[in-house]
Amino acid sequence: MPVERRKDPNKVIAQRREGNNLRNIPDILIPIWQIKIRERFGIDVDREIARYIVLAAHEEGTWKKQRAVRKIEDILRARGMSRDASTKVAVDVIKMAIGGKSREE
């Protein structure tokens, strides 16, 4: 009787990641979310930051919010903000735009 080989866990993970690709979100959502955030909260966010907000909002799970906070924080630090200030702004933006709790709080 032949031995049945198990599937390679790395291939299974890669297939699931392909199915849940973050790039499947339409680009039209980015300007819509920019307008939504401007109207609702009175703050302007640029396209780069809005992209991470859209990704966090339209994907399930808190780790996506954590990733968005981290990416926005990196963008703000690259633009000259201090680490503490950029962390606070990033958490506040995600919290306002999406709601819920993130581990970064």
N, C-alpha and C positions, 0 to 999 in steps of 0.2 A: 504494500500500500504506500503510495507516494506521500511524502510529508508536504502539507500545505504551508506555503510561506506566508508570513504576515506581511502586511503592507508596511512600507517604510514610513515611520512617523513624520519624518521631514517632508515627504511627498504629500502626506495627508494634510499637514499644516499649510504647505504651499498652495494646495488646491483650495482650502478653505479661505485663505487670504485672497486668492484670486477672485473667489466668489463675493467677498466682502470688501472689494477694492474701494478705497476712499475717493478715487478719481471718477467714480460713476456719478457723482453729484454734478448736475448741470451748472455751467458757468454763469447762467443768468441769475442764479440765486445770490451771488455775491453782491451785485448792485442793489438787489431788492432788500437784502439784509442791511446794507449800508443806509438805505432810506428808512427802513424800519427802526434801526437803532437811533438814527438822527431824530426821527419823529417822536419815538417813545421816550428816549432818555436825554435828548438834546446834546449828544456828543457826536462828533464826526470821527469816523474811523476810516483809515485808508484801505485800499483794496487788499493789501497783503494781510492785514490784521483781520479784515472781514472774512477772508478765505478760511482762516482757522476757526473763526466763530461758526461759520456755516458747517465746516466739517464736524465740529463738536456738537452742534445742534441736531444734525441729521443722522448721526450715528449713535447707536446704543452703547451704554456703558460709561462708567465714571472715568475710566482710564483715558478716554478720548478727551474729556474735559481737562484732565491733568496734562495731557500732551499739548492741548491748545494753550493752556496757561503757560507752560514751559516755552513754547514757541513764541508766543506774544511777548513774554518776558525777554527772550533773547533778542527779538526785534527791537524792543525799547532800549535794551542795554546797548545795542549796536548804534542806536541813535543818540546816545549820550546820557541816558538816565542812570541813576545809581541802582544797585542791585535791589535794595529794599523798596525803593520807590517803584521800580519796574514790576516787582513781584506784586505789590499792592494794587497797582493799576491793572495788571493782567488779571488778577483774581476778581477785582471789582467788575471789569468789563465782561468776563465770562459769567459771573454771578448775575449781573444785570440782564445780559442778553439771553441767557439760557435758563438761569435759575438752578435750583438743586444745590447739592453740596459737592465740593471737590476736595480731594485729600490735601491740596495745597493750602487750604484755609488755616 
